[in-house]
Amino acid sequence: MLLPRMLRRRARAGFTRTAPRYELNTQPQSLYRRSFSSTVSVKGCTADTKITDRLSMAGKTVLVTGGGRGIGFAICKAIAQLGGNVAVLDALPEPVPEFETLKTDYGTQAFYERVDVTDESSLQTGFNNIIKESSSIQGCVTAAGIALDKPFFDHTWAECQRVLAVNVLGTFWAAKLAAEHMTAQKQGGSIVLIASVAAQGIKLPMQNLSIYNMSKAAVKGLVGPLAAELGEVGVRVNSISPGVIDSPMTQGLGVQYPKLVDMFHHAPPLRRIGRPEDLTPLVAYLLSDASAFTTGADFPVTGGLHAGLSPAWVERS
C-alpha cells in the first residue's frame, strides 16, 4: 500500500522521471579490461592453461591442522600426489608411519609440528616453526576436530569448552594465522575449512551430538564472512561438509553403538559409508588454481545424505 500511495502523491505534484537511454555497443569488449582494486594477480584463469596444470599443487605448501592421521592425513597424501608440500600441526606426538613416505614416494616436503590448537601460544609457535622450515604457505586446511557423544543434560562445562576450543577457536585461529601470512605475501591463497553434514540439518538421529553439531555449524558459518573480507587480497575461503566417513572418530561411535554402523552404510542414497579418499579430490580442487573463482561456498560430500535418506532405509525405519 505504501508504494502506490507514494506514486499517487508524486503524480499529483507533477513529478516525472525519464528513464535513462542506453545505446548498444556492438564492438566486442573484454570484461577483463575493467580494472580491479585487488592487490594480487588472477590465477588459473587463462584460456590456454591446461586443466592438469591448474590442478597441480607443484610449488605450493599447504598447512593442514589435524593432518597426523585420518581425514587430515588423507588430505596430506592427496596434496603430495599432486606435487605439493604439506605442513602439519597436530596434537599427536607423531603422525602415522606413512607420513614419512610422502617425501620418498612423491618427492615432496612434509613438515610436522606437535601443537595444541586450543592454546594460542602453542599454535603460534608451531605456525612460526612451519614458516621457518617451508618459507611460505599457499593453502590451509583446518581438519583438526573432536566429537562428544553424550546426552544434552550430561554435558559438563569443561567438555563443552573443550569441543568448542578445538573445533571452533582452533579453526578460527589457524585460518587467521594462515590468512595473515598469505596477505603479507601478496600472492593470495586458499583456505578450506572442514565442517560436517551435522551442520546441514539432515534427517538422521542426531541425539547425543548437540555440542558437536553446534561447533560444526559455527565452522560453516565462518566461511561467508571470511570469504567476503579476504577476497580483495586474493585469499579464497570455502568449506566441505563430509557425511559419515570411515575415520577414527566414526569407528569409535560404531564400537559404542553397533546399530549406528548399519545406519551409516544404508541411510545415504548411495548406500555406503564414505571414505577419506571421497573427500580429497574436492579439497585438492579448492586448494588449486582450478578453483580461482570459487569462494564463500560449502560443498556437501555426504553420499546424498544432505538431500535425503535412501528409500530403502526409510522403509526399514
C-alpha positions as a Markdown table, in Angstrom:
| # | Residue | x | y | z |
|---|---|---|---|---|
| 1 | Met | 0.0 | 0.0 | 0.0 |
| 2 | Leu | 2.8 | 2.4 | 0.7 |
| 3 | Leu | 4.3 | 2.3 | -2.8 |
| 4 | Pro | 1.0 | 3.1 | -4.7 |
| 5 | Arg | 0.3 | 6.0 | -2.3 |
| 6 | Met | 3.7 | 7.4 | -2.9 |
| 7 | Leu | 3.3 | 7.2 | -6.6 |
| 8 | Arg | 0.0 | 9.0 | -6.5 |
| 9 | Arg | 1.4 | 11.8 | -4.5 |
| 10 | Arg | 4.3 | 12.2 | -7.0 |
| 11 | Ala | 1.8 | 12.2 | -9.9 |
| 12 | Arg | -0.3 | 15.0 | -8.2 |
| 13 | Ala | 2.8 | 17.0 | -7.7 |
| 14 | Gly | 3.7 | 16.7 | -11.4 |
| 15 | Phe | 6.8 | 14.7 | -10.6 |
| 16 | Thr | 8.0 | 12.7 | -13.6 |
| 17 | Arg | 11.2 | 10.9 | -14.3 |
| 18 | Thr | 12.5 | 9.9 | -17.7 |
| 19 | Ala | 14.2 | 6.5 | -17.9 |
| 20 | Pro | 17.9 | 6.8 | -19.0 |
| 21 | Arg | 18.6 | 5.9 | -22.6 |
| 22 | Tyr | 21.2 | 3.3 | -23.3 |
| 23 | Glu | 22.9 | 2.7 | -26.7 |
| 24 | Leu | 24.0 | -0.8 | -27.6 |
| 25 | Asn | 27.8 | -1.0 | -28.2 |
| 26 | Thr | 28.2 | -3.7 | -30.8 |
| 27 | Gln | 32.0 | -3.7 | -30.5 |
| 28 | Pro | 33.4 | -6.8 | -28.7 |
| 29 | Gln | 34.6 | -5.9 | -25.2 |
| 30 | Ser | 36.6 | -7.9 | -22.8 |
| 31 | Leu | 35.4 | -8.0 | -19.3 |
| 32 | Tyr | 39.0 | -8.2 | -18.1 |
| 33 | Arg | 39.6 | -4.7 | -19.3 |
| 34 | Arg | 38.0 | -3.4 | -16.2 |
| 35 | Ser | 40.5 | -2.5 | -13.5 |
| 36 | Phe | 40.1 | -4.0 | -10.1 |
| 37 | Ser | 41.5 | -3.0 | -6.7 |
| 38 | Ser | 42.7 | -6.5 | -5.8 |
| 39 | Thr | 46.4 | -6.5 | -4.9 |
| 40 | Val | 47.1 | -9.9 | -6.3 |
| 41 | Ser | 47.0 | -11.3 | -9.8 |
| 42 | Val | 44.2 | -13.6 | -11.1 |
| 43 | Lys | 45.5 | -17.1 | -11.2 |
| 44 | Gly | 44.4 | -20.1 | -13.2 |
| 45 | Cys | 42.0 | -18.2 | -15.5 |
| 46 | Thr | 43.8 | -18.1 | -18.8 |
| 47 | Ala | 42.2 | -19.8 | -21.7 |
| 48 | Asp | 45.4 | -21.5 | -22.7 |
| 49 | Thr | 46.2 | -23.1 | -19.4 |
| 50 | Lys | 45.8 | -26.8 | -19.3 |
| 51 | Ile | 43.4 | -28.2 | -16.7 |
| 52 | Thr | 46.1 | -30.5 | -15.4 |
| 53 | Asp | 48.4 | -27.6 | -14.8 |
| 54 | Arg | 45.6 | -25.7 | -12.9 |
| 55 | Leu | 45.0 | -28.7 | -10.7 |
| 56 | Ser | 48.7 | -29.2 | -10.0 |
| 57 | Met | 49.9 | -28.4 | -6.5 |
| 58 | Ala | 53.6 | -28.2 | -7.5 |
| 59 | Gly | 55.3 | -25.3 | -5.8 |
| 60 | Lys | 52.7 | -24.9 | -3.2 |
| 61 | Thr | 52.9 | -25.7 | 0.5 |
| 62 | Val | 49.6 | -26.4 | 2.4 |
| 63 | Leu | 49.2 | -26.1 | 6.2 |
| 64 | Val | 46.9 | -28.9 | 7.5 |
| 65 | Thr | 45.7 | -28.9 | 11.1 |
| 66 | Gly | 44.9 | -32.4 | 12.3 |
| 67 | Gly | 46.9 | -33.9 | 9.5 |
| 68 | Gly | 48.6 | -36.6 | 11.6 |
| 69 | Arg | 46.0 | -39.3 | 10.8 |
| 70 | Gly | 42.5 | -40.0 | 9.5 |
| 71 | Ile | 40.9 | -37.5 | 7.1 |
| 72 | Gly | 43.7 | -34.9 | 7.7 |
| 73 | Phe | 46.4 | -37.3 | 6.6 |
| 74 | Ala | 44.4 | -38.4 | 3.6 |
| 75 | Ile | 44.3 | -34.8 | 2.5 |
| 76 | Cys | 48.1 | -34.5 | 3.0 |
| 77 | Lys | 48.6 | -37.6 | 0.8 |
| 78 | Ala | 46.4 | -36.1 | -2.0 |
| 79 | Ile | 48.4 | -32.9 | -1.9 |
| 80 | Ala | 51.7 | -34.7 | -2.1 |
| 81 | Gln | 50.4 | -36.8 | -5.0 |
| 82 | Leu | 49.7 | -33.6 | -6.9 |
| 83 | Gly | 53.2 | -32.4 | -6.2 |
| 84 | Gly | 52.5 | -30.1 | -3.2 |
| 85 | Asn | 54.3 | -29.9 | 0.1 |
| 86 | Val | 52.5 | -30.4 | 3.4 |
| 87 | Ala | 53.0 | -28.8 | 6.8 |
| 88 | Val | 51.1 | -30.4 | 9.6 |
| 89 | Leu | 50.0 | -29.1 | 13.0 |
| 90 | Asp | 48.6 | -31.8 | 15.2 |
| 91 | Ala | 48.3 | -32.8 | 18.9 |
| 92 | Leu | 49.6 | -36.3 | 18.3 |
| 93 | Pro | 53.2 | -37.0 | 19.5 |
| 94 | Glu | 53.9 | -38.2 | 16.0 |
| 95 | Pro | 51.9 | -38.8 | 12.8 |
| 96 | Val | 51.0 | -42.1 | 11.3 |
| 97 | Pro | 54.1 | -44.0 | 9.9 |
| 98 | Glu | 53.0 | -43.5 | 6.3 |
| 99 | Phe | 53.6 | -39.7 | 6.8 |
| 100 | Glu | 57.3 | -40.1 | 6.3 |
| 101 | Thr | 56.7 | -41.9 | 3.0 |
| 102 | Leu | 55.2 | -38.8 | 1.5 |
| 103 | Lys | 58.8 | -37.5 | 0.9 |
| 104 | Thr | 60.1 | -40.7 | -0.7 |
| 105 | Asp | 57.1 | -41.7 | -2.6 |
| 106 | Tyr | 56.2 | -38.3 | -4.1 |
| 107 | Gly | 59.4 | -36.3 | -3.8 |
| 108 | Thr | 57.7 | -33.5 | -1.8 |
| 109 | Gln | 58.4 | -32.0 | 1.6 |
| 110 | Ala | 56.5 | -32.9 | 4.7 |
| 111 | Phe | 56.8 | -30.9 | 7.9 |
| 112 | Tyr | 55.3 | -31.9 | 11.3 |
| 113 | Glu | 54.8 | -29.8 | 14.4 |
| 114 | Arg | 53.1 | -31.0 | 17.6 |
| 115 | Val | 50.8 | -28.3 | 18.8 |
| 116 | Asp | 47.7 | -27.7 | 20.9 |
| 117 | Val | 45.2 | -25.8 | 18.7 |
| 118 | Thr | 43.4 | -24.7 | 21.8 |
| 119 | Asp | 46.4 | -22.8 | 23.1 |
| 120 | Glu | 47.3 | -19.6 | 21.3 |
| 121 | Ser | 51.0 | -19.7 | 22.2 |
| 122 | Ser | 51.4 | -23.3 | 21.2 |
| 123 | Leu | 49.6 | -22.7 | 17.9 |
| 124 | Gln | 51.5 | -19.6 | 17.1 |
| 125 | Thr | 54.9 | -21.2 | 17.9 |
| 126 | Gly | 54.1 | -24.2 | 15.7 |
| 127 | Phe | 53.0 | -22.0 | 12.9 |
| 128 | Asn | 56.1 | -19.9 | 13.1 |
| 129 | Asn | 58.3 | -23.0 | 13.0 |
| 130 | Ile | 56.4 | -24.2 | 9.9 |
| 131 | Ile | 57.1 | -20.9 | 8.2 |
| 132 | Lys | 60.8 | -21.0 | 9.1 |
| 133 | Glu | 61.0 | -24.5 | 7.5 |
| 134 | Ser | 58.9 | -24.0 | 4.5 |
| 135 | Ser | 59.4 | -20.3 | 3.8 |
| 136 | Ser | 55.7 | -19.7 | 2.9 |
| 137 | Ile | 52.3 | -21.4 | 2.6 |
| 138 | Gln | 49.8 | -21.0 | -0.2 |
| 139 | Gly | 47.0 | -23.1 | 1.3 |
| 140 | Cys | 45.4 | -24.1 | 4.7 |
| 141 | Val | 43.1 | -26.9 | 5.6 |
| 142 | Thr | 41.6 | -27.0 | 9.1 |
| 143 | Ala | 41.0 | -30.7 | 9.7 |
| 144 | Ala | 41.5 | -30.8 | 13.5 |
| 145 | Gly | 38.3 | -31.7 | 15.3 |
| 146 | Ile | 36.8 | -33.8 | 18.1 |
| 147 | Ala | 33.4 | -35.2 | 18.9 |
| 148 | Leu | 31.5 | -35.6 | 22.1 |
| 149 | Asp | 28.8 | -38.3 | 22.3 |
| 150 | Lys | 26.6 | -37.5 | 25.3 |
| 151 | Pro | 23.0 | -36.7 | 26.2 |
| 152 | Phe | 22.4 | -33.0 | 26.4 |
| 153 | Phe | 21.8 | -32.9 | 30.1 |
| 154 | Asp | 25.0 | -34.8 | 30.8 |
| 155 | His | 27.4 | -32.3 | 29.2 |
| 156 | Thr | 29.8 | -30.6 | 31.5 |
| 157 | Trp | 31.0 | -27.0 | 31.2 |
| 158 | Ala | 34.6 | -28.2 | 30.7 |
| 159 | Glu | 33.6 | -30.7 | 28.0 |
| 160 | Cys | 31.7 | -28.1 | 26.0 |
| 161 | Gln | 34.6 | -25.7 | 26.3 |
| 162 | Arg | 37.0 | -28.4 | 25.0 |
| 163 | Val | 34.9 | -29.2 | 21.9 |
| 164 | Leu | 34.4 | -25.5 | 21.1 |
| 165 | Ala | 38.0 | -24.7 | 21.7 |
| 166 | Val | 39.2 | -27.4 | 19.2 |
| 167 | Asn | 36.5 | -27.3 | 16.6 |
| 168 | Val | 35.7 | -23.6 | 16.6 |
| 169 | Leu | 38.5 | -21.5 | 18.0 |
| 170 | Gly | 41.2 | -23.8 | 16.7 |
| 171 | Thr | 39.7 | -23.5 | 13.2 |
| 172 | Phe | 39.3 | -19.7 | 13.6 |
| 173 | Trp | 42.8 | -19.1 | 14.8 |
| 174 | Ala | 44.5 | -21.4 | 12.3 |
| 175 | Ala | 42.7 | -19.7 | 9.5 |
| 176 | Lys | 43.6 | -16.3 | 10.9 |
| 177 | Leu | 47.3 | -17.1 | 11.1 |
| 178 | Ala | 47.3 | -18.5 | 7.5 |
| 179 | Ala | 45.3 | -15.6 | 6.1 |
| 180 | Glu | 47.7 | -13.0 | 7.8 |
| 181 | His | 50.7 | -14.8 | 6.2 |
| 182 | Met | 49.0 | -15.0 | 2.8 |
| 183 | Thr | 48.1 | -11.4 | 2.9 |
| 184 | Ala | 51.6 | -10.3 | 3.8 |
| 185 | Gln | 53.0 | -12.5 | 0.9 |
| 186 | Lys | 50.6 | -10.7 | -1.5 |
| 187 | Gln | 50.2 | -13.9 | -3.5 |
| 188 | Gly | 46.7 | -14.9 | -2.4 |
| 189 | Gly | 45.9 | -18.4 | -1.3 |
| 190 | Ser | 43.1 | -20.8 | -0.4 |
| 191 | Ile | 41.6 | -21.8 | 3.0 |
| 192 | Val | 39.4 | -24.9 | 3.3 |
| 193 | Leu | 37.5 | -25.4 | 6.5 |
| 194 | Ile | 36.2 | -28.9 | 7.4 |
| 195 | Ala | 32.6 | -28.5 | 8.5 |
| 196 | Ser | 30.2 | -31.5 | 8.7 |
| 197 | Val | 26.9 | -32.9 | 7.4 |
| 198 | Ala | 25.9 | -32.3 | 11.0 |
| 199 | Ala | 25.6 | -28.6 | 10.0 |
| 200 | Gln | 23.3 | -29.4 | 7.1 |
| 201 | Gly | 20.1 | -30.2 | 9.0 |
| 202 | Ile | 19.8 | -33.8 | 7.8 |
| 203 | Lys | 17.0 | -36.1 | 9.0 |
| 204 | Leu | 19.1 | -38.6 | 10.8 |
| 205 | Pro | 19.1 | -39.3 | 14.6 |
| 206 | Met | 21.3 | -36.6 | 16.0 |
| 207 | Gln | 20.8 | -37.2 | 19.7 |
| 208 | Asn | 23.9 | -37.1 | 21.9 |
| 209 | Leu | 25.7 | -34.9 | 19.4 |
| 210 | Ser | 24.4 | -31.4 | 20.4 |
| 211 | Ile | 27.7 | -29.7 | 21.1 |
| 212 | Tyr | 29.5 | -31.3 | 18.1 |
| 213 | Asn | 26.7 | -30.2 | 15.8 |
| 214 | Met | 26.8 | -26.7 | 17.2 |
| 215 | Ser | 30.5 | -26.5 | 16.7 |
| 216 | Lys | 30.4 | -27.6 | 13.1 |
| 217 | Ala | 27.6 | -25.2 | 12.3 |
| 218 | Ala | 29.9 | -22.5 | 13.6 |
| 219 | Val | 32.6 | -23.6 | 11.3 |
| 220 | Lys | 30.3 | -23.5 | 8.3 |
| 221 | Gly | 29.1 | -20.0 | 9.4 |
| 222 | Leu | 32.6 | -18.7 | 9.3 |
| 223 | Val | 33.0 | -19.3 | 5.6 |
| 224 | Gly | 30.9 | -16.4 | 4.2 |
| 225 | Pro | 32.3 | -13.6 | 6.4 |
| 226 | Leu | 35.9 | -14.7 | 5.7 |
| 227 | Ala | 35.3 | -15.0 | 2.0 |
| 228 | Ala | 33.8 | -11.5 | 1.9 |
| 229 | Glu | 36.6 | -10.0 | 3.9 |
| 230 | Leu | 39.6 | -11.7 | 2.4 |
| 231 | Gly | 38.5 | -11.7 | -1.3 |
| 232 | Glu | 40.2 | -8.4 | -2.0 |
| 233 | Val | 43.6 | -9.8 | -1.0 |
| 234 | Gly | 43.1 | -12.9 | -3.1 |
| 235 | Val | 42.5 | -15.3 | -0.3 |
| 236 | Arg | 39.6 | -17.7 | -1.0 |
| 237 | Val | 37.7 | -19.4 | 1.8 |
| 238 | Asn | 35.4 | -22.4 | 1.3 |
| 239 | Ser | 34.3 | -25.4 | 3.3 |
| 240 | Ile | 33.4 | -29.0 | 2.8 |
| 241 | Ser | 30.8 | -30.8 | 4.8 |
| 242 | Pro | 31.6 | -34.5 | 5.0 |
| 243 | Gly | 28.9 | -37.1 | 5.6 |
| 244 | Val | 29.6 | -40.2 | 7.6 |
| 245 | Ile | 33.3 | -41.0 | 6.8 |
| 246 | Asp | 35.2 | -44.1 | 7.9 |
| 247 | Ser | 37.6 | -42.4 | 10.4 |
| 248 | Pro | 38.8 | -43.0 | 13.9 |
| 249 | Met | 36.0 | -40.7 | 15.1 |
| 250 | Thr | 33.2 | -42.7 | 13.5 |
| 251 | Gln | 34.9 | -46.0 | 14.3 |
| 252 | Gly | 34.7 | -45.1 | 17.9 |
| 253 | Leu | 31.0 | -44.4 | 17.7 |
| 254 | Gly | 30.4 | -47.7 | 15.9 |
| 255 | Val | 32.0 | -49.6 | 18.8 |
| 256 | Gln | 29.7 | -47.9 | 21.3 |
| 257 | Tyr | 26.6 | -48.1 | 19.1 |
| 258 | Pro | 26.7 | -51.1 | 16.7 |
| 259 | Lys | 23.3 | -50.2 | 15.3 |
| 260 | Leu | 24.8 | -47.0 | 14.0 |
| 261 | Val | 27.1 | -48.9 | 11.7 |
| 262 | Asp | 24.0 | -50.2 | 9.8 |
| 263 | Met | 22.7 | -46.7 | 9.6 |
| 264 | Phe | 26.0 | -45.4 | 8.3 |
| 265 | His | 26.0 | -47.9 | 5.5 |
| 266 | His | 22.4 | -47.8 | 4.4 |
| 267 | Ala | 20.9 | -44.4 | 5.1 |
| 268 | Pro | 22.8 | -42.4 | 2.4 |
| 269 | Pro | 21.2 | -42.6 | -1.0 |
| 270 | Leu | 24.5 | -44.0 | -2.3 |
| 271 | Arg | 24.1 | -46.8 | 0.2 |
| 272 | Arg | 27.6 | -46.9 | 1.7 |
| 273 | Ile | 29.8 | -45.2 | 4.3 |
| 274 | Gly | 32.2 | -42.6 | 3.0 |
| 275 | Arg | 35.9 | -43.0 | 2.8 |
| 276 | Pro | 38.6 | -40.3 | 3.3 |
| 277 | Glu | 39.5 | -40.5 | -0.4 |
| 278 | Asp | 36.0 | -39.5 | -1.2 |
| 279 | Leu | 36.8 | -36.1 | 0.2 |
| 280 | Thr | 40.3 | -35.5 | -1.0 |
| 281 | Pro | 39.6 | -34.7 | -4.7 |
| 282 | Leu | 37.3 | -31.8 | -3.8 |
| 283 | Val | 39.8 | -30.4 | -1.2 |
| 284 | Ala | 42.5 | -30.6 | -3.8 |
| 285 | Tyr | 40.4 | -28.7 | -6.3 |
| 286 | Leu | 39.6 | -26.0 | -3.8 |
| 287 | Leu | 43.3 | -25.6 | -2.9 |
| 288 | Ser | 44.4 | -25.5 | -6.6 |
| 289 | Asp | 44.3 | -22.7 | -9.1 |
| 290 | Ala | 41.4 | -24.6 | -10.9 |
| 291 | Ser | 39.1 | -23.0 | -8.3 |
| 292 | Ala | 40.4 | -19.5 | -8.7 |
| 293 | Phe | 36.9 | -18.1 | -9.0 |
| 294 | Thr | 35.4 | -20.1 | -6.2 |
| 295 | Thr | 35.0 | -18.7 | -2.7 |
| 296 | Gly | 32.4 | -18.4 | 0.1 |
| 297 | Ala | 30.9 | -21.9 | -0.7 |
| 298 | Asp | 30.2 | -25.0 | 1.3 |
| 299 | Phe | 30.3 | -28.4 | -0.5 |
| 300 | Pro | 28.5 | -31.4 | 1.0 |
| 301 | Val | 30.2 | -34.7 | 0.4 |
| 302 | Thr | 27.6 | -37.0 | 2.0 |
| 303 | Gly | 26.6 | -39.8 | -0.4 |
| 304 | Gly | 23.4 | -37.8 | -0.7 |
| 305 | Leu | 22.5 | -37.5 | 3.0 |
| 306 | His | 22.1 | -33.8 | 2.8 |
| 307 | Ala | 19.4 | -34.3 | 0.1 |
| 308 | Gly | 17.5 | -37.0 | 1.9 |
| 309 | Leu | 17.5 | -40.7 | 3.1 |
| 310 | Ser | 17.6 | -43.7 | 0.8 |
| 311 | Pro | 14.1 | -45.0 | 0.2 |
| 312 | Ala | 15.2 | -48.5 | 1.4 |
| 313 | Trp | 16.3 | -47.0 | 4.7 |
| 314 | Val | 13.0 | -45.1 | 5.1 |
| 315 | Glu | 11.0 | -48.2 | 4.6 |
| 316 | Arg | 13.1 | -50.1 | 7.2 |
| 317 | Ser | 12.8 | -47.4 | 9.8 |
